[in-house]
Amino acid sequence: MKTQLLILAALAISAGIFGFAFKASTQVKHVVVFKYKPSATPEQIEQVSTAFKALKGKIPGIVSFEYGTNNSPEKLNKGFTHVYLLTFTDAAARDAYLPHTEHKKFGELLGKLGVLEEPFVVDFEVQEVR
């Protein structure tokens, strides 16, 4: 019994030393997928992507911003072509982002350009497999 307790204690200590974690991350992923109108030009789509990317430097709590276009061979994208993935430090940062002035300006740009047919948005807390 004493040996088992020592082994458990050693495992707990090494988990801390070597960075192993036994709790879920608090990060939130914000997945935004756009279906652009057929009339949207490549220049307009680039303008949207550039403005979206810029939010990372303007709104606190955004850890990373990634984006790209669909290239799945499965052909299940239902016309959604452009994916934007924002990672927030936590749900509070995501919640502060939504009404943020810079985010609203981005929405205004989308409205002004009139290129968006439909957005699809999903958020989730990161559950890491280690």
N, CA, C and O atoms as a GROMACS GRO file, in nm:
protein
  520
    1MET      N    1   0.083  -0.119   0.000
    1MET     CA    2   0.000   0.000   0.000
    1MET      C    3   0.087   0.126   0.000
    1MET      O    4   0.062   0.220  -0.074
    2LYS      N    5   0.190   0.125   0.084
    2LYS     CA    6   0.279   0.239   0.092
    2LYS      C    7   0.350   0.262  -0.042
    2LYS      O    8   0.368   0.376  -0.084
    3THR      N    9   0.388   0.154  -0.108
    3THR     CA   10   0.454   0.162  -0.238
    3THR      C   11   0.360   0.221  -0.342
    3THR      O   12   0.401   0.304  -0.423
    4GLN      N   13   0.234   0.180  -0.340
    4GLN     CA   14   0.136   0.232  -0.435
    4GLN      C   15   0.115   0.383  -0.415
    4GLN      O   16   0.104   0.457  -0.512
    5LEU      N   17   0.110   0.427  -0.290
    5LEU     CA   18   0.095   0.569  -0.262
    5LEU      C   19   0.217   0.648  -0.311
    5LEU      O   20   0.203   0.758  -0.364
    6LEU      N   21   0.334   0.591  -0.293
    6LEU     CA   22   0.456   0.656  -0.341
    6LEU      C   23   0.455   0.667  -0.494
    6LEU      O   24   0.496   0.769  -0.549
    7ILE      N   25   0.409   0.563  -0.560
    7ILE     CA   26   0.402   0.564  -0.707
    7ILE      C   27   0.302   0.671  -0.753
    7ILE      O   28   0.331   0.747  -0.845
    8LEU      N   29   0.186   0.677  -0.688
    8LEU     CA   30   0.086   0.778  -0.724
    8LEU      C   31   0.140   0.919  -0.702
    8LEU      O   32   0.118   1.008  -0.784
    9ALA      N   33   0.209   0.939  -0.590
    9ALA     CA   34   0.268   1.070  -0.562
    9ALA      C   35   0.372   1.106  -0.667
    9ALA      O   36   0.378   1.220  -0.713
   10ALA      N   37   0.455   1.009  -0.706
   10ALA     CA   38   0.557   1.033  -0.807
   10ALA      C   39   0.493   1.068  -0.941
   10ALA      O   40   0.541   1.157  -1.012
   11LEU      N   41   0.386   1.000  -0.976
   11LEU     CA   42   0.315   1.030  -1.101
   11LEU      C   43   0.257   1.171  -1.098
   11LEU      O   44   0.265   1.244  -1.196
   12ALA      N   45   0.198   1.209  -0.986
   12ALA     CA   46   0.140   1.342  -0.974
   12ALA      C   47   0.247   1.449  -0.986
   12ALA      O   48   0.227   1.551  -1.052
   13ILE      N   49   0.361   1.426  -0.922
   13ILE     CA   50   0.471   1.523  -0.928
   13ILE      C   51   0.526   1.532  -1.070
   13ILE      O   52   0.549   1.642  -1.120
   14SER      N   53   0.548   1.417  -1.135
   14SER     CA   54   0.602   1.421  -1.270
   14SER      C   55   0.503   1.481  -1.368
   14SER      O   56   0.543   1.541  -1.467
   15ALA      N   57   0.375   1.465  -1.343
   15ALA     CA   58   0.276   1.529  -1.430
   15ALA      C   59   0.294   1.680  -1.426
   15ALA      O   60   0.288   1.747  -1.530
   16GLY      N   61   0.316   1.734  -1.308
   16GLY     CA   62   0.339   1.878  -1.295
   16GLY      C   63   0.470   1.921  -1.356
   16GLY      O   64   0.476   2.024  -1.422
   17ILE      N   65   0.574   1.844  -1.336
   17ILE     CA   66   0.707   1.878  -1.387
   17ILE      C   67   0.711   1.873  -1.539
   17ILE      O   68   0.770   1.961  -1.602
   18PHE      N   69   0.650   1.772  -1.597
   18PHE     CA   70   0.661   1.752  -1.741
   18PHE      C   71   0.544   1.812  -1.818
   18PHE      O   72   0.532   1.791  -1.939
   19GLY      N   73   0.458   1.886  -1.751
   19GLY     CA   74   0.352   1.958  -1.821
   19GLY      C   75   0.231   1.875  -1.856
   19GLY      O   76   0.149   1.920  -1.935
   20PHE      N   77   0.217   1.758  -1.801
   20PHE     CA   78   0.097   1.681  -1.827
   20PHE      C   79  -0.017   1.745  -1.750
   20PHE      O   80   0.000   1.784  -1.634
   21ALA      N   81  -0.131   1.755  -1.811
   21ALA     CA   82  -0.245   1.815  -1.743
   21ALA      C   83  -0.360   1.716  -1.741
   21ALA      O   84  -0.380   1.638  -1.834
   22PHE      N   85  -0.433   1.722  -1.636
   22PHE     CA   86  -0.547   1.633  -1.622
   22PHE      C   87  -0.678   1.710  -1.623
   22PHE      O   88  -0.780   1.658  -1.578
   23LYS      N   89  -0.676   1.833  -1.672
   23LYS     CA   90  -0.798   1.911  -1.680
   23LYS      C   91  -0.818   1.961  -1.823
   23LYS      O   92  -0.724   1.970  -1.901
   24ALA      N   93  -0.941   1.992  -1.854
   24ALA     CA   94  -0.973   2.041  -1.988
   24ALA      C   95  -0.925   2.184  -2.005
   24ALA      O   96  -0.918   2.261  -1.908
   25SER      N   97  -0.891   2.219  -2.126
   25SER     CA   98  -0.852   2.355  -2.159
   25SER      C   99  -0.974   2.445  -2.146
   25SER      O  100  -1.087   2.398  -2.159
   26THR      N  101  -0.953   2.572  -2.122
   26THR     CA  102  -1.064   2.666  -2.118
   26THR      C  103  -1.077   2.741  -2.250
   26THR      O  104  -1.166   2.825  -2.265
   27GLN      N  105  -0.990   2.711  -2.345
   27GLN     CA  106  -0.996   2.781  -2.474
   27GLN      C  107  -1.127   2.752  -2.546
   27GLN      O  108  -1.186   2.644  -2.533
   28VAL      N  109  -1.172   2.851  -2.621
   28VAL     CA  110  -1.292   2.837  -2.702
   28VAL      C  111  -1.255   2.858  -2.848
   28VAL      O  112  -1.188   2.955  -2.882
   29LYS      N  113  -1.298   2.767  -2.932
   29LYS     CA  114  -1.280   2.779  -3.077
   29LYS      C  115  -1.408   2.837  -3.136
   29LYS      O  116  -1.519   2.795  -3.102
   30HIS      N  117  -1.391   2.933  -3.224
   30HIS     CA  118  -1.502   3.001  -3.291
   30HIS      C  119  -1.484   2.972  -3.440
   30HIS      O  120  -1.398   3.030  -3.506
   31VAL      N  121  -1.567   2.883  -3.492
   31VAL     CA  122  -1.557   2.840  -3.632
   31VAL      C  123  -1.660   2.917  -3.713
   31VAL      O  124  -1.780   2.909  -3.687
   32VAL      N  125  -1.612   2.990  -3.812
   32VAL     CA  126  -1.700   3.069  -3.899
   32VAL      C  127  -1.677   3.021  -4.042
   32VAL      O  128  -1.564   3.020  -4.091
   33VAL      N  129  -1.786   2.981  -4.108
   33VAL     CA  130  -1.776   2.933  -4.245
   33VAL      C  131  -1.871   3.016  -4.330
   33VAL      O  132  -1.989   3.030  -4.299
   34PHE      N  133  -1.817   3.071  -4.438
   34PHE     CA  134  -1.897   3.159  -4.524
   34PHE      C  135  -1.931   3.092  -4.656
   34PHE      O  136  -1.850   3.022  -4.716
   35LYS      N  137  -2.054   3.116  -4.698
   35LYS     CA  138  -2.098   3.084  -4.834
   35LYS      C  139  -2.114   3.220  -4.902
   35LYS      O  140  -2.204   3.297  -4.869
   36TYR      N  141  -2.026   3.247  -4.997
   36TYR     CA  142  -2.031   3.375  -5.067
   36TYR      C  143  -2.129   3.368  -5.184
   36TYR      O  144  -2.152   3.261  -5.240
   37LYS      N  145  -2.185   3.481  -5.218
   37LYS     CA  146  -2.273   3.489  -5.334
   37LYS      C  147  -2.191   3.463  -5.460
   37LYS      O  148  -2.072   3.494  -5.463
   38PRO      N  149  -2.253   3.406  -5.563
   38PRO     CA  150  -2.180   3.383  -5.689
   38PRO      C  151  -2.122   3.513  -5.748
   38PRO      O  152  -2.025   3.508  -5.822
   39SER      N  153  -2.182   3.625  -5.715
   39SER     CA  154  -2.136   3.753  -5.769
   39SER      C  155  -2.015   3.810  -5.694
   39SER      O  156  -1.956   3.909  -5.738
   40ALA      N  157  -1.977   3.748  -5.582
   40ALA     CA  158  -1.862   3.798  -5.504
   40ALA      C  159  -1.734   3.779  -5.584
   40ALA      O  160  -1.706   3.671  -5.636
   41THR      N  161  -1.657   3.886  -5.594
   41THR     CA  162  -1.531   3.878  -5.668
   41THR      C  163  -1.419   3.828  -5.577
   41THR      O  164  -1.430   3.840  -5.455
   42PRO      N  165  -1.312   3.774  -5.633
   42PRO     CA  166  -1.198   3.733  -5.552
   42PRO      C  167  -1.142   3.850  -5.469
   42PRO      O  168  -1.096   3.830  -5.356
   43GLU      N  169  -1.146   3.970  -5.525
   43GLU     CA  170  -1.097   4.088  -5.453
   43GLU      C  171  -1.184   4.119  -5.332
   43GLU      O  172  -1.133   4.155  -5.226
   44GLN      N  173  -1.314   4.106  -5.346
   44GLN     CA  174  -1.405   4.130  -5.233
   44GLN      C  175  -1.385   4.025  -5.124
   44GLN      O  176  -1.384   4.057  -5.005
   45ILE      N  177  -1.370   3.900  -5.165
   45ILE     CA  178  -1.348   3.793  -5.068
   45ILE      C  179  -1.216   3.816  -4.994
   45ILE      O  180  -1.208   3.793  -4.873
   46GLU      N  181  -1.115   3.860  -5.066
   46GLU     CA  182  -0.986   3.891  -5.003
   46GLU      C  183  -1.000   4.007  -4.906
   46GLU      O  184  -0.938   4.008  -4.799
   47GLN      N  185  -1.080   4.105  -4.942
   47GLN     CA  186  -1.105   4.219  -4.853
   47GLN      C  187  -1.170   4.172  -4.723
   47GLN      O  188  -1.132   4.218  -4.615
   48VAL      N  189  -1.266   4.081  -4.732
   48VAL     CA  190  -1.331   4.026  -4.613
   48VAL      C  191  -1.229   3.949  -4.529
   48VAL      O  192  -1.222   3.969  -4.407
   49SER      N  193  -1.151   3.863  -4.592
   49SER     CA  194  -1.052   3.783  -4.519
   49SER      C  195  -0.948   3.872  -4.450
   49SER      O  196  -0.910   3.846  -4.336
   50THR      N  197  -0.904   3.976  -4.517
   50THR     CA  198  -0.805   4.068  -4.460
   50THR      C  199  -0.863   4.141  -4.338
   50THR      O  200  -0.796   4.155  -4.236
   51ALA      N  201  -0.986   4.186  -4.350
   51ALA     CA  202  -1.051   4.256  -4.238
   51ALA      C  203  -1.074   4.160  -4.121
   51ALA      O  204  -1.059   4.199  -4.005
   52PHE      N  205  -1.110   4.037  -4.150
   52PHE     CA  206  -1.133   3.937  -4.045
   52PHE      C  207  -1.002   3.908  -3.973
   52PHE      O  208  -0.998   3.905  -3.850
   53LYS      N  209  -0.894   3.886  -4.049
   53LYS     CA  210  -0.761   3.860  -3.990
   53LYS      C  211  -0.719   3.972  -3.896
   53LYS      O  212  -0.660   3.948  -3.791
   54ALA      N  213  -0.749   4.095  -3.934
   54ALA     CA  214  -0.706   4.212  -3.858
   54ALA      C  215  -0.768   4.217  -3.718
   54ALA      O  216  -0.715   4.284  -3.630
   55LEU      N  217  -0.878   4.148  -3.698
   55LEU     CA  218  -0.943   4.150  -3.566
   55LEU      C  219  -0.853   4.093  -3.457
   55LEU      O  220  -0.864   4.132  -3.341
   56LYS      N  221  -0.764   4.001  -3.493
   56LYS     CA  222  -0.673   3.941  -3.394
   56LYS      C  223  -0.589   4.048  -3.325
   56LYS      O  224  -0.565   4.038  -3.205
   57GLY      N  225  -0.545   4.146  -3.397
   57GLY     CA  226  -0.464   4.252  -3.340
   57GLY      C  227  -0.545   4.364  -3.275
   57GLY      O  228  -0.488   4.454  -3.214
   58LYS      N  229  -0.675   4.360  -3.290
   58LYS     CA  230  -0.761   4.467  -3.240
   58LYS      C  231  -0.847   4.429  -3.121
   58LYS      O  232  -0.894   4.516  -3.047
   59ILE      N  233  -0.869   4.299  -3.101
   59ILE     CA  234  -0.959   4.254  -2.995
   59ILE      C  235  -0.882   4.162  -2.901
   59ILE      O  236  -0.829   4.060  -2.943
   60PRO      N  237  -0.876   4.198  -2.773
   60PRO     CA  238  -0.804   4.114  -2.676
   60PRO      C  239  -0.869   3.977  -2.660
   60PRO      O  240  -0.990   3.961  -2.677
   61GLY      N  241  -0.786   3.879  -2.628
   61GLY     CA  242  -0.837   3.746  -2.600
   61GLY      C  243  -0.834   3.650  -2.717
   61GLY      O  244  -0.861   3.531  -2.701
   62ILE      N  245  -0.802   3.702  -2.837
   62ILE     CA  246  -0.791   3.614  -2.954
   62ILE      C  247  -0.649   3.559  -2.953
   62ILE      O  248  -0.553   3.633  -2.972
   63VAL      N  249  -0.637   3.429  -2.932
   63VAL     CA  250  -0.507   3.362  -2.924
   63VAL      C  251  -0.451   3.338  -3.064
   63VAL      O  252  -0.333   3.357  -3.090
   64SER      N  253  -0.540   3.294  -3.155
   64SER     CA  254  -0.494   3.267  -3.291
   64SER      C  255  -0.609   3.286  -3.389
   64SER      O  256  -0.727   3.283  -3.353
   65PHE      N  257  -0.570   3.306  -3.514
   65PHE     CA  258  -0.665   3.320  -3.626
   65PHE      C  259  -0.610   3.237  -3.740
   65PHE      O  260  -0.496   3.256  -3.783
   66GLU      N  261  -0.691   3.146  -3.790
   66GLU     CA  262  -0.652   3.062  -3.904
   66GLU      C  263  -0.764   3.067  -4.006
   66GLU      O  264  -0.881   3.084  -3.971
   67TYR      N  265  -0.728   3.054  -4.132
   67TYR     CA  266  -0.832   3.053  -4.234
   67TYR      C  267  -0.785   2.980  -4.358
   67TYR      O  268  -0.666   2.957  -4.378
   68GLY      N  269  -0.881   2.944  -4.440
   68GLY     CA  270  -0.850   2.878  -4.566
   68GLY      C  271  -0.978   2.849  -4.642
   68GLY      O  272  -1.088   2.880  -4.597
   69THR      N  273  -0.961   2.790  -4.759
   69THR     CA  274  -1.077   2.754  -4.841
   69THR      C  275  -1.095   2.603  -4.841
   69THR      O  276  -0.999   2.527  -4.829
   70ASN      N  277  -1.219   2.564  -4.854
   70ASN     CA  278  -1.252   2.422  -4.853
   70ASN      C  279  -1.181   2.348  -4.966
   70ASN      O  280  -1.182   2.393  -5.081
   71ASN      N  281  -1.121   2.236  -4.932
   71ASN     CA  282  -1.063   2.151  -5.036
   71ASN      C  283  -1.096   2.004  -5.010
   71ASN      O  284  -1.023   1.914  -5.054
   72SER      N  285  -1.205   1.982  -4.940
   72SER     CA  286  -1.245   1.845  -4.907
   72SER      C  287  -1.291   1.770  -5.032
   72SER      O  288  -1.373   1.820  -5.108
   73PRO      N  289  -1.239   1.650  -5.053
   73PRO     CA  290  -1.283   1.570  -5.166
   73PRO      C  291  -1.422   1.509  -5.145
   73PRO      O  292  -1.479   1.452  -5.238
   74GLU      N  293  -1.476   1.522  -5.023
   74GLU     CA  294  -1.606   1.461  -4.994
   74GLU      C  295  -1.724   1.536  -5.056
   74GLU      O  296  -1.833   1.480  -5.071
   75LYS      N  297  -1.702   1.662  -5.091
   75LYS     CA  298  -1.807   1.743  -5.155
   75LYS      C  299  -1.932   1.756  -5.068
   75LYS      O  300  -2.044   1.750  -5.119
   76LEU      N  301  -1.913   1.773  -4.937
   76LEU     CA  302  -2.026   1.786  -4.844
   76LEU      C  303  -2.036   1.927  -4.786
   76LEU      O  304  -2.105   1.947  -4.685
   77ASN      N  305  -1.969   2.024  -4.845
   77ASN     CA  306  -1.962   2.158  -4.789
   77ASN      C  307  -2.086   2.243  -4.814
   77ASN      O  308  -2.097   2.353  -4.759
   78LYS      N  309  -2.180   2.196  -4.895
   78LYS     CA  310  -2.308   2.263  -4.920
   78LYS      C  311  -2.293   2.409  -4.964
   78LYS      O  312  -2.374   2.494  -4.930
   79GLY      N  313  -2.188   2.436  -5.040
   79GLY     CA  314  -2.166   2.570  -5.093
   79GLY      C  315  -2.086   2.662  -5.003
   79GLY      O  316  -2.052   2.774  -5.042
   80PHE      N  317  -2.054   2.616  -4.881
   80PHE     CA  318  -1.971   2.694  -4.791
   80PHE      C  319  -1.826   2.671  -4.832
   80PHE      O  320  -1.781   2.557  -4.842
   81THR      N  321  -1.754   2.780  -4.854
   81THR     CA  322  -1.621   2.767  -4.913
   81THR      C  323  -1.505   2.818  -4.828
   81THR      O  324  -1.394   2.766  -4.837
   82HIS      N  325  -1.531   2.919  -4.746
   82HIS     CA  326  -1.422   2.984  -4.673
   82HIS      C  327  -1.439   2.964  -4.522
   82HIS      O  328  -1.544   2.994  -4.466
   83VAL      N  329  -1.334   2.912  -4.458
   83VAL     CA  330  -1.338   2.880  -4.316
   83VAL      C  331  -1.244   2.973  -4.241
   83VAL      O  332  -1.130   2.996  -4.282
   84TYR      N  333  -1.294   3.026  -4.130
   84TYR     CA  334  -1.217   3.114  -4.042
   84TYR      C  335  -1.225   3.055  -3.902
   84TYR      O  336  -1.335   3.031  -3.851
   85LEU      N  337  -1.111   3.031  -3.841
   85LEU     CA  338  -1.107   2.968  -3.709
   85LEU      C  339  -1.035   3.061  -3.612
   85LEU      O  340  -0.915   3.086  -3.624
   86LEU      N  341  -1.110   3.110  -3.514
   86LEU     CA  342  -1.053   3.194  -3.410
   86LEU      C  343  -1.045   3.113  -3.282
   86LEU      O  344  -1.139   3.041  -3.249
   87THR      N  345  -0.935   3.125  -3.211
   87THR     CA  346  -0.920   3.062  -3.081
   87THR      C  347  -0.915   3.173  -2.977
   87THR      O  348  -0.834   3.266  -2.987
   88PHE      N  349  -1.001   3.161  -2.877
   88PHE     CA  350  -1.006   3.258  -2.768
   88PHE      C  351  -0.950   3.196  -2.642
   88PHE      O  352  -0.953   3.074  -2.625
   89THR      N  353  -0.898   3.280  -2.554
   89THR     CA  354  -0.842   3.231  -2.428
   89THR      C  355  -0.947   3.156  -2.347
   89THR      O  356  -0.917   3.057  -2.281
   90ASP      N  357  -1.069   3.204  -2.353
   90ASP     CA  358  -1.178   3.140  -2.278
   90ASP      C  359  -1.312   3.195  -2.328
   90ASP      O  360  -1.316   3.280  -2.417
   91ALA      N  361  -1.420   3.146  -2.269
   91ALA     CA  362  -1.554   3.188  -2.312
   91ALA      C  363  -1.577   3.337  -2.286
   91ALA      O  364  -1.646   3.403  -2.363
   92ALA      N  365  -1.520   3.390  -2.178
   92ALA     CA  366  -1.536   3.532  -2.148
   92ALA      C  367  -1.475   3.619  -2.258
   92ALA      O  368  -1.532   3.722  -2.295
   93ALA      N  369  -1.360   3.578  -2.312
   93ALA     CA  370  -1.297   3.652  -2.422
   93ALA      C  371  -1.384   3.646  -2.547
   93ALA      O  372  -1.400   3.747  -2.616
   94ARG      N  373  -1.439   3.530  -2.575
   94ARG     CA  374  -1.530   3.516  -2.690
   94ARG      C  375  -1.653   3.604  -2.671
   94ARG      O  376  -1.698   3.671  -2.764
   95ASP      N  377  -1.707   3.603  -2.549
   95ASP     CA  378  -1.826   3.682  -2.520
   95ASP      C  379  -1.799   3.832  -2.534
   95ASP      O  380  -1.887   3.908  -2.574
   96ALA      N  381  -1.678   3.875  -2.499
   96ALA     CA  382  -1.641   4.016  -2.513
   96ALA      C  383  -1.619   4.053  -2.661
   96ALA      O  384  -1.641   4.168  -2.700
   97TYR      N  385  -1.576   3.958  -2.741
   97TYR     CA  386  -1.551   3.978  -2.884
   97TYR      C  387  -1.680   4.007  -2.960
   97TYR      O  388  -1.684   4.093  -3.048
   98LEU      N  389  -1.785   3.934  -2.926
   98LEU     CA  390  -1.909   3.943  -3.003
   98LEU      C  391  -1.965   4.085  -3.012
   98LEU      O  392  -1.999   4.128  -3.122
   99PRO      N  393  -1.976   4.161  -2.902
   99PRO     CA  394  -2.027   4.298  -2.913
   99PRO      C  395  -1.917   4.405  -2.933
   99PRO      O  396  -1.947   4.524  -2.937
  100HIS      N  397  -1.793   4.361  -2.947
  100HIS     CA  398  -1.681   4.454  -2.958
  100HIS      C  399  -1.699   4.546  -3.080
  100HIS      O  400  -1.746   4.501  -3.185
  101THR      N  401  -1.662   4.671  -3.066
  101THR     CA  402  -1.674   4.770  -3.173
  101THR      C  403  -1.608   4.725  -3.302
  101THR      O  404  -1.665   4.742  -3.410
  102GLU      N  405  -1.488   4.666  -3.292
  102GLU     CA  406  -1.417   4.623  -3.414
  102GLU      C  407  -1.490   4.507  -3.482
  102GLU      O  408  -1.491   4.498  -3.605
  103HIS      N  409  -1.550   4.418  -3.404
  103HIS     CA  410  -1.627   4.308  -3.461
  103HIS      C  411  -1.751   4.364  -3.532
  103HIS      O  412  -1.788   4.317  -3.639
  104LYS      N  413  -1.813   4.462  -3.471
  104LYS     CA  414  -1.930   4.525  -3.534
  104LYS      C  415  -1.892   4.595  -3.664
  104LYS      O  416  -1.967   4.590  -3.762
  105LYS      N  417  -1.775   4.659  -3.667
  105LYS     CA  418  -1.727   4.723  -3.790
  105LYS      C  419  -1.707   4.618  -3.900
  105LYS      O  420  -1.737   4.642  -4.017
  106PHE      N  421  -1.657   4.502  -3.861
  106PHE     CA  422  -1.639   4.393  -3.957
  106PHE      C  423  -1.775   4.351  -4.015
  106PHE      O  424  -1.789   4.332  -4.135
  107GLY      N  425  -1.874   4.339  -3.928
  107GLY     CA  426  -2.009   4.305  -3.974
  107GLY      C  427  -2.065   4.410  -4.068
  107GLY      O  428  -2.134   4.377  -4.165
  108GLU      N  429  -2.036   4.536  -4.040
  108GLU     CA  430  -2.080   4.645  -4.127
  108GLU      C  431  -2.014   4.634  -4.265
  108GLU      O  432  -2.078   4.660  -4.368
  109LEU      N  433  -1.886   4.596  -4.267
  109LEU     CA  434  -1.817   4.578  -4.395
  109LEU      C  435  -1.884   4.467  -4.475
  109LEU      O  436  -1.906   4.482  -4.596
  110LEU      N  437  -1.917   4.357  -4.409
  110LEU     CA  438  -1.986   4.247  -4.479
  110LEU      C  439  -2.118   4.296  -4.539
  110LEU      O  440  -2.152   4.263  -4.653
  111GLY      N  441  -2.191   4.375  -4.462
  111GLY     CA  442  -2.318   4.428  -4.511
  111GLY      C  443  -2.300   4.523  -4.628
  111GLY      O  444  -2.375   4.520  -4.726
  112LYS      N  445  -2.199   4.608  -4.616
  112LYS     CA  446  -2.171   4.707  -4.722
  112LYS      C  447  -2.131   4.638  -4.853
  112LYS      O  448  -2.176   4.677  -4.961
  113LEU      N  449  -2.046   4.536  -4.842
  113LEU     CA  450  -2.002   4.465  -4.962
  113LEU      C  451  -2.114   4.381  -5.023
  113LEU      O  452  -2.119   4.363  -5.144
  114GLY      N  453  -2.202   4.331  -4.939
  114GLY     CA  454  -2.316   4.252  -4.988
  114GLY      C  455  -2.276   4.123  -5.057
  114GLY      O  456  -2.343   4.080  -5.151
  115VAL      N  457  -2.166   4.060  -5.013
  115VAL     CA  458  -2.114   3.942  -5.081
  115VAL      C  459  -2.149   3.810  -5.012
  115VAL      O  460  -2.128   3.703  -5.067
  116LEU      N  461  -2.202   3.821  -4.891
  116LEU     CA  462  -2.224   3.700  -4.813
  116LEU      C  463  -2.365   3.645  -4.838
  116LEU      O  464  -2.465   3.714  -4.819
  117GLU      N  465  -2.370   3.519  -4.880
  117GLU     CA  466  -2.498   3.453  -4.898
  117GLU      C  467  -2.547   3.396  -4.765
  117GLU      O  468  -2.664   3.409  -4.729
  118GLU      N  469  -2.453   3.332  -4.693
  118GLU     CA  470  -2.493   3.269  -4.567
  118GLU      C  471  -2.370   3.240  -4.480
  118GLU      O  472  -2.269   3.193  -4.531
  119PRO      N  473  -2.380   3.270  -4.350
  119PRO     CA  474  -2.273   3.229  -4.258
  119PRO      C  475  -2.315   3.105  -4.181
  119PRO      O  476  -2.434   3.076  -4.167
  120PHE      N  477  -2.217   3.033  -4.131
  120PHE     CA  478  -2.239   2.918  -4.044
  120PHE      C  479  -2.137   2.932  -3.931
  120PHE      O  480  -2.017   2.942  -3.956
  121VAL      N  481  -2.184   2.934  -3.807
  121VAL     CA  482  -2.095   2.957  -3.694
  121VAL      C  483  -2.117   2.850  -3.588
  121VAL      O  484  -2.230   2.818  -3.552
  122VAL      N  485  -2.006   2.796  -3.538
  122VAL     CA  486  -2.009   2.698  -3.429
  122VAL      C  487  -1.896   2.733  -3.333
  122VAL      O  488  -1.784   2.760  -3.375
  123ASP      N  489  -1.927   2.732  -3.204
  123ASP     CA  490  -1.826   2.753  -3.100
  123ASP      C  491  -1.819   2.628  -3.013
  123ASP      O  492  -1.919   2.560  -2.993
  124PHE      N  493  -1.699   2.600  -2.962
  124PHE     CA  494  -1.686   2.489  -2.869
  124PHE      C  495  -1.567   2.509  -2.778
  124PHE      O  496  -1.467   2.570  -2.816
  125GLU      N  497  -1.580   2.456  -2.655
  125GLU     CA  498  -1.466   2.456  -2.563
  125GLU      C  499  -1.377   2.340  -2.603
  125GLU      O  500  -1.424   2.231  -2.633
  126VAL      N  501  -1.248   2.365  -2.602
  126VAL     CA  502  -1.151   2.266  -2.646
  126VAL      C  503  -1.144   2.151  -2.545
  126VAL      O  504  -1.126   2.172  -2.425
  127GLN      N  505  -1.158   2.032  -2.596
  127GLN     CA  506  -1.140   1.909  -2.518
  127GLN      C  507  -1.019   1.839  -2.579
  127GLN      O  508  -1.027   1.783  -2.689
  128GLU      N  509  -0.909   1.842  -2.508
  128GLU     CA  510  -0.784   1.789  -2.563
  128GLU      C  511  -0.766   1.642  -2.529
  128GLU      O  512  -0.801   1.596  -2.420
  129VAL      N  513  -0.712   1.570  -2.623
  129VAL     CA  514  -0.675   1.430  -2.602
  129VAL      C  515  -0.525   1.429  -2.585
  129VAL      O  516  -0.451   1.475  -2.672
  130ARG      N  517  -0.482   1.375  -2.475
  130ARG     CA  518  -0.336   1.373  -2.450
  130ARG      C  519  -0.290   1.232  -2.432
  130ARG      O  520  -0.171   1.209  -2.410
   0.00000   0.00000   0.00000
